[in-house]
């Protein structure tokens, strides 16, 4: 993401306690300064969700999970609302999606979460492939090696779904995980009813 705009300040905090974190730790980005919005018009409930008071200043909670490096640069990791816990570790879907996009066989990918009795949630990969004749089992092995060696075991897919067309996008052209997450929830409900 780069550095913060002049005359503004940033702070990276623990998403639960809002305690400020050290350089290099992953947390929630908060910003303050003259360019920050004052608040939502006539919407105190929303204002309570997005502003905190810390160090005698009003801070906007951006909803972005980031890391502040020792150069003062903000490194974007993911949106808070997409993150989930698998076992005892945080999983950041954007990191997995970025890794998957490095593979030449994969056009694009979206990671969703599925409830799990033992691990809370587990990752599911929705992957759009370039080639309809791809060997899926070999590709899964290759994906598992990449994710295990770079992001660790809790980021491994427990479920896969492959597509041969582009994945859904928002109105501004970004990949949209919402329909896939909703689809996963609906499928899980049907399985429970059986």
C-alpha positions, 0 to 999 in steps of 0.5 A: 500500500505504501506510506501514509499521506502527509499530515495523517497518522496510521496505527496498526492494532490488535483487531480484538483489543485495539492495543497498538502492535509493534512493527512487523506484526499483523493487525488492523489499520487505523488512520487519523488526520485532516483528510479523515471523514468526520463520520456517517451522517445521522448514523451513530450505530455505524460511527460506533463500529468504525471509530475508536478513541485512542491517545486522545485522538479519533481514529478511523478503523479501515477494516484492512489487515496490514503489516507496518514494515521498518521503512514505515510502509504499510503492507496490505494483507486482506480485509478483516471481514474475509479473515478466519481462524483455522485451528489456532492460526489466522487465515488470510484468503488474499494471501492464498489467492495471490499465491495461487495466481502465480501458477500458470495453470490458474486464471484466477482464484477465490478462497472461502471458509467452511465451518469445521467441528474441529478447526472452526473453519477450513479453506475452500478454493474456487479456481478458474483454470485456463485448460479444460484438459488439466490433470486436476489431481496433479494440479492439487498436489502442486497447489498443496506443495506451494501453499504448504511451503509458503503459507503453512498447513492451515492454509491448505484447501480442504475442498476444491471447486474448479471452473472453466470460465471467469469467476464472479466480479463486483461492479467495479471489476474486482473478484467477488467472493460473496456469491461463492461463500453464499453458495458454500453456506447453502450446500452445507445447509442441504447436507445437514438436512439429509 
